[in-house]
Amino acid sequence: MQLSNEAITSFQELYKKKCGIELTFEEASTKALEELQRFAFIYQPIPRKEVSLYSKLKGVKNTK
């Protein structure tokens, strides 16, 4: 995966604003890609059987 220069520059600005640390273009590129990979790993659909199990444990009726 490769990010546009605009996306990396935007990440640099956000990082400096939120963390107070100025990153080089290369550092920003690396950190931004790491964040996207982390997000892609975490943000996955929940399998239906796990939703059903959660609903049973919490006593919630499954609407589907």
Backbone as CSV, one residue per row, in Angstrom:
resi,resn,N_x,N_y,N_z,CA_x,CA_y,CA_z,C_x,C_y,C_z
1,MET,0.857,-1.175,0.000,0.000,0.000,0.000,0.901,1.235,0.000
2,GLN,0.497,2.219,-0.746,1.264,3.455,-0.810,0.322,4.641,-0.626
3,LEU,0.769,5.618,0.131,-0.034,6.803,0.395,0.397,7.946,-0.508
4,SER,-0.542,8.829,-0.794,-0.216,10.008,-1.591,0.597,10.986,-0.743
5,ASN,1.333,11.847,-1.408,2.100,12.886,-0.708,1.172,13.756,0.134
6,GLU,-0.012,14.036,-0.398,-0.990,14.856,0.318,-1.435,14.173,1.616
7,ALA,-1.659,12.856,1.559,-2.080,12.113,2.746,-0.970,12.102,3.801
8,ILE,0.265,11.955,3.363,1.389,11.921,4.302,1.587,13.289,4.941
9,THR,1.485,14.329,4.145,1.622,15.695,4.666,0.507,15.988,5.669
10,SER,-0.692,15.545,5.359,-1.817,15.728,6.267,-1.566,14.984,7.583
11,PHE,-1.035,13.775,7.489,-0.706,13.002,8.688,0.354,13.727,9.518
12,GLN,1.362,14.290,8.842,2.398,15.057,9.547,1.768,16.189,10.357
13,GLU,0.873,16.921,9.744,0.221,18.051,10.407,-0.612,17.587,11.608
14,LEU,-1.384,16.533,11.419,-2.202,16.001,12.519,-1.332,15.481,13.665
15,TYR,-0.261,14.806,13.331,0.626,14.247,14.348,1.259,15.367,15.172
16,LYS,1.692,16.418,14.473,2.300,17.547,15.189,1.263,18.230,16.080
17,LYS,0.055,18.390,15.570,-1.009,19.051,16.334,-1.392,18.241,17.570
18,LYS,-1.531,16.918,17.421,-1.995,16.066,18.524,-0.880,15.641,19.474
19,CYS,0.324,15.401,18.943,1.409,14.854,19.769,2.509,15.860,20.065
20,GLY,2.525,16.977,19.322,3.560,17.978,19.537,4.921,17.579,19.009
21,ILE,4.963,16.581,18.148,6.228,16.091,17.589,6.190,16.265,16.076
22,GLU,7.244,16.868,15.549,7.333,17.061,14.108,8.051,15.870,13.485
23,LEU,7.403,15.229,12.530,7.970,14.062,11.862,8.533,14.443,10.503
24,THR,9.603,13.739,10.090,10.087,13.898,8.724,9.067,13.250,7.804
25,PHE,9.177,13.518,6.522,8.258,12.932,5.558,8.337,11.406,5.615
26,GLU,9.537,10.861,5.715,9.736,9.411,5.766,9.136,8.819,7.044
27,GLU,9.355,9.456,8.179,8.781,8.987,9.442,7.253,9.013,9.387
28,ALA,6.716,10.100,8.838,5.264,10.228,8.729,4.694,9.143,7.820
29,SER,5.385,8.864,6.731,4.933,7.828,5.810,4.891,6.474,6.509
30,THR,5.935,6.147,7.237,6.011,4.873,7.951,4.929,4.766,9.025
31,LYS,4.798,5.810,9.842,3.799,5.784,10.925,2.377,5.735,10.381
32,ALA,2.109,6.464,9.324,0.763,6.466,8.740,0.408,5.079,8.204
33,LEU,1.354,4.437,7.530,1.101,3.088,7.021,0.898,2.094,8.164
34,GLU,1.669,2.235,9.224,1.493,1.361,10.390,0.101,1.530,10.984
35,GLU,-0.364,2.769,11.084,-1.703,3.029,11.624,-2.784,2.425,10.733
36,LEU,-2.630,2.564,9.430,-3.616,1.993,8.506,-3.646,0.471,8.603
37,GLN,-2.474,-0.138,8.722,-2.417,-1.592,8.862,-3.062,-2.037,10.168
38,ARG,-2.803,-1.313,11.233,-3.396,-1.629,12.535,-4.918,-1.508,12.458
39,PHE,-5.386,-0.441,11.847,-6.823,-0.217,11.698,-7.463,-1.330,10.871
40,ALA,-6.808,-1.711,9.765,-7.349,-2.767,8.903,-7.429,-4.095,9.646
41,PHE,-6.473,-4.346,10.533,-6.478,-5.579,11.320,-7.612,-5.576,12.333
42,ILE,-7.804,-4.451,12.996,-8.805,-4.355,14.057,-10.213,-4.229,13.500
43,TYR,-10.376,-3.450,12.455,-11.702,-3.158,11.920,-12.121,-4.254,10.949
44,GLN,-12.618,-5.346,11.491,-13.054,-6.494,10.712,-14.518,-6.761,11.051
45,PRO,-15.264,-7.292,10.108,-16.648,-7.633,10.428,-16.701,-8.707,11.513
46,ILE,-17.709,-8.649,12.350,-17.890,-9.651,13.395,-18.717,-10.788,12.795
47,PRO,-18.194,-12.022,12.858,-18.956,-13.155,12.309,-20.319,-13.281,12.992
48,ARG,-21.325,-13.676,12.224,-22.692,-13.794,12.747,-22.770,-14.692,13.977
49,LYS,-22.022,-15.793,13.978,-22.130,-16.703,15.119,-21.603,-16.031,16.389
50,GLU,-20.620,-15.149,16.266,-20.132,-14.434,17.441,-21.136,-13.379,17.898
51,VAL,-21.836,-12.761,16.961,-22.880,-11.802,17.316,-23.987,-12.529,18.064
52,SER,-24.359,-13.717,17.564,-25.403,-14.507,18.227,-24.970,-14.907,19.628
53,LEU,-23.719,-15.344,19.779,-23.208,-15.736,21.089,-23.215,-14.546,22.042
54,TYR,-22.775,-13.400,21.575,-22.775,-12.197,22.404,-24.200,-11.838,22.828
55,SER,-25.112,-11.927,21.875,-26.511,-11.598,22.174,-27.066,-12.538,23.231
56,LYS,-26.761,-13.828,23.140,-27.237,-14.794,24.135,-26.645,-14.495,25.504
57,LEU,-25.362,-14.161,25.544,-24.713,-13.876,26.813,-25.281,-12.617,27.470
58,LYS,-25.649,-11.639,26.675,-26.169,-10.382,27.197,-27.687,-10.402,27.342
59,GLY,-28.332,-11.462,26.856,-29.784,-11.553,26.964,-30.512,-10.666,25.980
60,VAL,-29.851,-10.352,24.869,-30.440,-9.492,23.837,-30.944,-10.378,22.712
61,LYS,-32.133,-10.080,22.220,-32.666,-10.851,21.101,-31.984,-10.400,19.820
62,ASN,-31.607,-11.367,18.999,-31.004,-11.094,17.694,-32.095,-10.670,16.726
63,THR,-31.930,-9.537,16.077,-32.971,-8.994,15.196,-32.943,-9.604,13.805
64,LYS,-31.935,-10.397,13.498,-31.855,-11.000,12.154,-31.975,-12.490,12.201
